[in-house]
Amino acid sequence: MKQLKIAFLGGDGRQQTAAVKLSDGEWNICVWGHSNASNNSEINFCDNIYQAISEAFAVILPLPASTDGVTLNCRVGATEKEIPLMTIADAIDQNAIVIGGKLPKSFIDYALSKGIRCFDYFESEAFQIKNAYTTAEAAVSIAMSKLDKNIYGSKIAITGYGRIAKQLSRLLLAMGAEVTVCARKESDLVWAELSGAKTLLLNEKEPLYQLTDGYDVIYNTVPRWLFDADFLCAVDKNTLMIELASAPGGIDVSAAKHYGSNVLWAASLPGKYAPESAGQLIADCVRAIVSTEGGAK
């Protein structure tokens, strides 16, 4: 019986790792947007995106599927021109499925109009919790590589208390850091305090300025403008600020450059720091979805 074809398009190391994890002979795995650095003979690395898509039962888009909501998220140099997501939808066989992370609604609507079913694994709570842990571990690794001191005893602030911030706070506290969680919801601050962190209620602009002096690291996980030009002018230039929030983030980019602030923009950390673990997580999601949708042997 002919093997079902699964095409992996674009993305970073996570996408290629996921493809490798699924190359056990059950499906015909095709990849576009990556070189065969692993010399894996079980995967067909395609030079042409349409070759990869043709006759595929499932097309796997990266996380995020797009960084601008319009074109496919690809490695720099993977293609000579940007690939519109709608062009991909046009090339996919009818009744095929698309699996990806953070799929734009416009793409989902267009794909559905063509009879293509879409599955966004990033909507899974279990996936987001595991992905948040990987992000948090990578964020700690960044601080360890950039500071000239131990995490133990360091004074670290975290703005927000969502999935990533919770995991990050837990890891830092376990390593002996003095952690301050800054959030707007009092319930979040109660949970943070019970875990051993200090807390700061951000119900207005003024409390944020308590972070301008004495902190070794400030992590931002809030995707809303918090750190404006006034803050960046006042903050200690030795304080390392690490942006973890999705676009547009919480730090004024132009002001940070103008004042020479010590800011590091850390997007897509799982793919950069732990592609093996992050790719396995995506592979597990893809396998479950494809098998449920009729892709099992």
C-alpha positions in Angstrom: 0.0 0.0 0.0 1.3 3.5 -0.9 2.6 5.5 2.0 0.8 8.6 3.0 2.9 11.7 2.4 3.7 14.4 5.0 5.3 17.6 3.9 7.2 19.9 6.4 7.7 23.4 5.1 10.0 26.2 6.4 10.6 27.0 10.1 13.6 26.4 12.2 15.4 23.5 13.8 12.2 22.3 15.5 10.6 21.7 12.2 13.4 19.6 10.8 13.8 17.7 14.1 10.1 16.9 14.1 10.4 15.5 10.5 13.4 13.3 11.6 11.4 12.0 14.6 8.6 10.9 12.2 10.9 9.3 9.7 10.4 5.8 11.0 9.0 4.4 7.7 5.3 4.8 8.6 4.9 7.8 6.3 6.7 9.3 3.4 8.3 12.4 4.9 9.2 15.3 2.6 11.0 18.5 3.8 11.4 21.9 2.1 13.4 24.8 3.5 16.2 22.8 5.1 19.4 21.1 4.0 20.0 17.5 4.8 22.6 18.1 7.5 21.7 14.9 9.2 22.2 12.8 6.1 18.9 11.1 6.9 18.1 8.7 4.0 14.5 8.3 5.3 13.6 11.9 4.4 13.2 13.4 1.0 14.7 16.9 1.1 13.0 18.8 -1.7 14.5 21.8 -3.6 11.0 22.9 -4.8 8.2 23.7 -2.4 5.6 22.4 -4.8 7.4 19.1 -5.1 7.1 18.8 -1.3 3.4 19.7 -1.2 2.2 17.7 -4.2 0.0 14.8 -3.2 0.7 15.3 0.5 -2.0 14.1 2.9 -0.7 16.5 5.6 1.3 19.8 5.2 3.1 20.8 8.4 3.7 24.5 8.8 6.2 25.8 11.5 5.6 27.6 14.8 4.8 30.3 14.2 3.4 29.5 10.7 4.1 33.2 9.8 5.9 36.1 11.4 3.9 38.7 9.5 0.5 37.0 9.1 1.0 36.7 5.3 4.1 34.8 4.3 5.5 31.4 5.4 8.0 31.6 8.3 11.3 30.4 6.7 15.0 30.3 7.5 17.0 33.2 6.0 18.3 32.1 2.6 15.9 29.1 2.4 14.2 30.8 -0.6 14.9 33.6 -2.9 11.5 35.2 -2.3 8.8 35.1 0.4 6.2 32.4 0.0 2.6 33.7 0.7 0.5 31.3 2.8 -2.4 31.6 0.4 -0.1 30.3 -2.4 0.6 27.3 -0.2 -3.2 26.7 0.3 -3.7 26.9 -3.5 -1.1 24.2 -4.0 -2.4 21.8 -1.4 -4.7 18.9 -2.6 -8.3 19.2 -1.7 -9.2 17.2 1.4 -5.6 17.4 2.7 -4.9 18.7 6.2 -2.7 21.5 7.4 -1.0 21.3 10.8 0.9 24.3 12.2 1.4 26.6 15.2 -0.3 30.0 15.5 -2.0 29.7 12.1 -3.4 33.1 11.0 -7.2 33.2 10.9 -7.2 34.6 7.4 -5.2 31.5 6.2 -7.5 29.1 8.1 -10.6 30.7 6.6 -9.1 30.6 3.1 -8.0 27.0 3.5 -11.4 25.9 4.8 -13.1 27.5 1.7 -11.0 25.1 -0.4 -11.9 22.0 1.6 -8.6 21.9 3.5 -8.9 21.2 7.2 -6.6 23.1 9.6 -5.2 22.0 13.0 -3.3 24.5 15.2 -1.3 22.5 17.8 -0.4 25.7 19.6 -4.0 25.9 20.8 -3.4 22.8 23.0 -3.0 23.7 26.6 -0.7 20.7 27.1 1.5 21.8 24.3 1.7 25.4 25.6 2.7 24.3 29.1 5.5 22.1 27.8 6.6 24.7 25.3 6.6 27.3 28.1 8.9 25.2 30.2 11.4 24.8 27.3 11.2 28.6 26.7 11.8 29.3 30.4 14.8 26.9 30.6 16.3 28.6 27.5 15.7 32.0 29.1 17.6 31.0 32.2 20.4 29.7 29.9 20.6 33.1 28.3 21.0 34.9 31.6 23.7 32.4 32.7 25.7 33.1 29.6 25.3 36.9 29.8 25.8 37.6 33.5 29.2 37.8 35.1 27.8 36.2 38.3 25.8 33.2 39.4 22.0 33.0 39.2 22.2 32.2 42.9 21.8 35.5 44.7 21.0 37.5 41.6 18.1 39.9 41.8 15.7 39.2 38.9 12.3 40.7 38.0 9.7 39.1 35.8 6.8 41.1 34.3 3.7 39.1 33.7 2.7 35.7 35.3 1.5 33.6 32.4 2.7 30.1 31.5 6.3 31.1 30.6 6.6 33.5 33.6 5.4 30.8 36.0 7.9 28.2 34.8 10.7 30.9 34.7 10.0 32.0 38.2 10.0 28.4 39.5 13.3 27.6 37.9 15.0 30.8 39.1 13.8 30.4 42.6 15.0 26.8 42.7 18.5 28.1 41.6 18.5 30.6 44.5 17.7 33.8 42.7 15.8 36.6 44.4 12.7 36.9 42.2 10.2 39.7 41.9 7.0 39.0 40.0 5.3 42.1 38.5 1.7 41.6 37.5 -1.6 43.4 37.3 -3.8 40.6 38.8 -3.8 40.3 42.5 -4.5 36.6 42.3 -1.3 36.1 40.2 0.7 37.9 42.8 -0.7 35.7 45.6 0.3 32.6 43.7 3.8 34.1 43.1 4.2 35.0 46.7 3.2 31.5 47.8 5.9 30.1 45.5 8.5 32.2 47.3 8.7 35.3 45.0 8.5 38.9 46.0 5.7 40.8 44.2 4.9 44.1 42.6 1.4 45.2 41.6 1.5 47.0 38.2 -1.8 48.9 38.4 -0.2 52.1 37.1 3.1 53.3 35.5 4.9 54.5 38.6 5.5 51.0 40.3 7.5 49.9 37.3 10.2 52.4 38.1 11.1 50.4 41.1 12.9 48.1 38.6 15.2 50.8 37.3 17.9 50.2 39.9 19.4 47.1 41.6 18.2 44.4 39.3 20.6 42.1 37.5 18.0 40.8 35.0 14.5 41.9 34.0 12.4 39.4 31.9 9.4 40.7 30.1 6.6 38.3 29.1 3.9 40.8 28.6 3.1 41.5 24.8 2.1 45.1 25.6 4.2 48.2 25.9 5.5 48.5 29.4 9.1 49.8 29.1 9.0 53.1 27.3 11.7 55.7 26.7 11.5 57.2 30.2 12.1 53.8 31.8 14.9 52.9 29.4 16.6 56.2 30.1 16.4 55.6 33.8 17.2 51.9 34.1 20.7 50.9 35.2 22.6 50.1 32.0 24.1 47.0 33.7 20.6 45.5 34.0 20.1 42.9 31.4 16.6 43.1 29.9 15.4 40.0 28.1 12.3 40.3 25.9 10.3 37.0 25.8 6.9 38.4 24.8 5.5 37.8 21.3 5.2 40.8 19.0 4.9 43.7 19.5 6.6 42.9 22.8 6.8 45.3 25.8 10.1 47.2 25.2 10.4 50.3 23.1 12.9 49.1 20.5 14.0 52.5 19.2 14.4 54.0 22.7 16.4 51.0 23.8 18.8 51.5 20.9 18.9 55.3 21.5 19.8 55.0 25.2 22.1 52.0 24.7 20.0 49.8 27.0 21.2 46.3 27.6 18.3 44.6 25.9 18.2 41.1 24.3 15.3 40.1 22.1 14.7 36.4 22.6 12.1 35.1 20.2 11.5 31.5 19.3 13.8 30.2 22.1 12.8 26.5 21.9 13.9 26.3 18.3 17.2 28.0 19.0 18.2 26.5 22.4 16.4 23.1 22.5 15.4 22.1 19.0 15.6 18.4 19.9 13.1 18.7 22.8 10.9 21.2 21.0 10.9 19.2 17.8 9.9 16.1 19.7 6.9 18.0 21.1 5.8 19.1 17.6 6.3 15.5 16.3 4.1 14.1 19.0 1.3 16.6 18.1 1.7 15.8 14.4 1.6 12.1 14.9 -1.5 12.3 17.0 -3.4 14.5 14.6 -2.4 12.6 11.4 -3.3 9.3 13.0 -6.7 10.6 14.2 -7.4 12.0 10.8 -6.9 8.7 9.0 -3.1 8.7 8.5 -2.4 5.7 10.6 -1.2 2.5 8.9 
